[in-house]
């Protein structure tokens, strides 16, 4: 009897222990699932990684950056200067807007301050005189391709080398060159001039759409 009782106890104890082990295993699995459930854990991890991307969506947009403000890496990138390149085909025509562009330059003479500026590079196909025609509903919007030289007849045209570095603001002593056929740009073949388009600080409208046409006189 004593031997039979001993055998029964020896089988009962492992079974009880096995039951406890199984219950504990089930609890661990539930806790593990709980850790994977909150999306906040993944969000924190992505945010802590500079330049990280959202693996769930496959997006390459850095975490924390508004998708509507991501600037595409293209020839028309608004964060580059010059923003647009025209020529040598004529007439050279560009329809754009200064809305959303950086404040690249200021000009005490033109009274340009903290308003967005467009920058257009034009390369002349041949020696000659070139006229800038600017069409816009923004009354104070103007185009400047050269610096003021006083009573001198010498022209000091803007060059792409004068483009400010990204994140900086340059200063020009500009004069307006648009809509005046009697005051054309006198350019040599393959000469490139940088044209700024902007508005003075006192303008009722600070930025807007426009059409720039360059023709040979």
C-alpha positions in Angstrom: 0.0 0.0 0.0 2.8 2.4 0.9 4.5 1.6 -2.4 1.4 2.2 -4.4 0.7 5.5 -2.7 4.3 6.6 -3.4 3.9 5.8 -7.1 0.6 7.8 -7.3 2.2 10.9 -5.6 5.2 10.7 -7.9 2.9 10.9 -11.0 0.6 13.6 -9.5 3.4 16.2 -8.6 4.9 16.5 -12.2 1.4 16.8 -13.6 0.6 19.7 -11.3 3.9 21.3 -12.0 3.3 20.9 -15.7 -0.1 22.6 -15.4 1.5 25.6 -13.6 4.1 25.8 -16.3 1.5 25.8 -19.1 -0.5 28.6 -17.4 2.6 30.7 -17.0 3.5 30.2 -20.7 0.1 31.4 -21.7 0.5 34.5 -19.6 3.9 35.3 -21.2 2.5 35.0 -24.7 -0.3 37.4 -23.8 2.1 40.0 -22.4 4.3 39.7 -25.5 1.3 40.4 -27.7 0.4 43.4 -25.5 3.8 44.9 -26.1 3.3 44.8 -29.9 -0.1 46.3 -29.8 0.4 50.1 -28.9 1.5 52.0 -32.0 3.0 54.6 -29.8 6.0 52.4 -29.1 6.9 52.3 -32.8 6.3 56.0 -33.3 8.7 56.9 -30.5 11.4 54.7 -32.0 11.0 56.4 -35.4 11.0 59.8 -33.9 14.2 59.2 -32.0 16.0 58.3 -35.2 17.1 61.4 -37.1 16.0 61.2 -40.7 14.1 58.0 -40.0 11.1 57.1 -42.2 7.8 55.5 -41.7 8.3 51.8 -42.4 4.5 51.2 -42.2 3.8 53.4 -45.1 7.0 53.0 -47.0 7.4 56.8 -47.1 10.9 58.3 -47.4 9.7 61.6 -45.7 11.7 62.1 -42.5 9.7 61.6 -39.3 8.4 64.9 -38.0 8.4 66.7 -41.4 5.1 67.9 -42.8 4.7 66.1 -46.1 3.2 69.3 -47.6 6.5 71.1 -46.9 8.9 68.5 -48.3 10.8 70.1 -51.2 11.3 67.6 -54.2 14.8 67.2 -55.5 14.2 68.5 -59.0 15.4 71.2 -61.4 12.6 73.4 -60.1 13.6 73.0 -56.5 12.4 76.1 -54.7 15.3 76.0 -52.4 17.9 76.5 -55.1 19.2 79.6 -56.8 18.7 80.1 -59.7 15.3 78.6 -59.5 14.7 78.5 -63.2 17.1 78.5 -66.2 16.0 80.0 -69.6 17.6 80.2 -73.1 19.1 80.0 -75.5 15.8 79.4 -77.5 13.8 82.6 -78.1 11.4 83.9 -77.1 12.2 82.6 -73.6 9.0 82.4 -71.6 8.5 81.4 -68.0 5.2 81.4 -66.1 5.7 81.1 -62.4 4.9 82.6 -58.9 6.9 84.0 -56.1 4.4 82.5 -53.6 6.2 80.1 -51.2 9.7 81.0 -52.4 12.6 82.0 -50.0 13.6 85.5 -49.3 16.9 85.4 -51.1 17.8 89.0 -51.4 17.0 92.5 -50.0 17.5 95.8 -51.9 17.4 99.2 -50.2 17.1 100.9 -53.6 14.1 98.7 -54.7 12.8 98.6 -51.1 12.8 94.8 -51.1 12.8 93.4 -47.6 11.2 90.3 -46.2 9.3 89.2 -49.3 9.8 86.0 -51.4 12.1 86.3 -54.4 12.3 84.3 -57.7 15.6 83.9 -59.5 15.8 83.2 -63.2 19.0 82.6 -65.1 18.9 83.6 -68.8 21.7 82.7 -71.3 21.8 84.9 -74.5 22.0 82.9 -77.7 23.8 85.7 -79.6 25.1 89.2 -79.2 22.3 91.7 -79.0 19.7 93.6 -77.0 17.2 91.7 -75.0 13.9 93.0 -73.6 12.2 91.7 -70.4 8.4 91.8 -70.5 6.7 91.1 -67.1 2.9 90.4 -67.0 1.3 90.1 -63.6 -1.7 91.1 -61.5 0.6 92.1 -58.6 1.0 95.8 -59.2 4.3 96.2 -57.4 6.0 93.1 -58.7 9.2 93.9 -60.6 12.2 92.3 -62.3 15.8 93.3 -61.7 18.8 92.1 -63.8 21.5 94.6 -63.0 22.9 96.9 -60.3 22.7 100.7 -60.2 25.7 102.4 -61.7 24.7 106.0 -61.4 25.1 108.2 -64.5 27.5 105.7 -66.0 26.3 104.0 -69.2 28.1 100.8 -68.1 25.9 97.9 -67.3 26.6 95.7 -64.2 24.5 92.7 -64.8 23.7 90.1 -62.0 25.4 86.8 -62.3 24.5 83.3 -60.9 27.7 83.6 -58.7 25.8 86.2 -56.7 23.2 83.6 -55.6 23.3 83.5 -51.7 24.1 80.3 -50.1 21.1 78.3 -48.8 19.8 79.7 -45.6 21.4 83.1 -46.1 20.1 86.4 -47.5 22.1 88.6 -49.9 21.7 92.3 -50.8 21.6 93.9 -54.2 21.6 97.5 -55.3 19.2 96.7 -58.1 17.3 98.7 -60.7 14.2 97.5 -62.6 14.6 96.2 -66.1 11.1 95.1 -67.1 8.6 96.5 -69.6 11.0 99.1 -71.0 12.0 98.4 -74.6 14.2 101.5 -74.6 16.3 100.1 -71.8 17.2 96.5 -73.0 19.8 94.2 -71.7 22.9 94.4 -73.8 24.3 90.9 -73.7 27.1 88.9 -75.5 26.6 85.4 -76.9 26.4 82.8 -74.2 26.4 85.5 -71.5 24.2 84.5 -68.5 22.4 87.0 -66.5 20.5 86.4 -63.2 17.0 88.1 -63.0 15.4 88.7 -59.6 11.6 89.0 -59.3 10.1 90.4 -56.1 8.0 93.1 -54.5 8.8 96.1 -52.2 7.9 95.8 -48.5 5.0 98.3 -48.9 3.2 96.4 -51.6 -0.4 95.5 -50.7 0.3 92.0 -52.2 3.7 90.6 -51.3 3.8 87.7 -53.8 1.9 86.3 -56.8 1.9 84.8 -60.2 3.6 86.3 -63.2 4.8 85.6 -66.8 8.3 86.7 -67.9 9.1 86.9 -71.6 12.5 87.6 -73.0 12.9 88.6 -76.6 15.7 89.9 -78.8 15.2 93.5 -80.0 
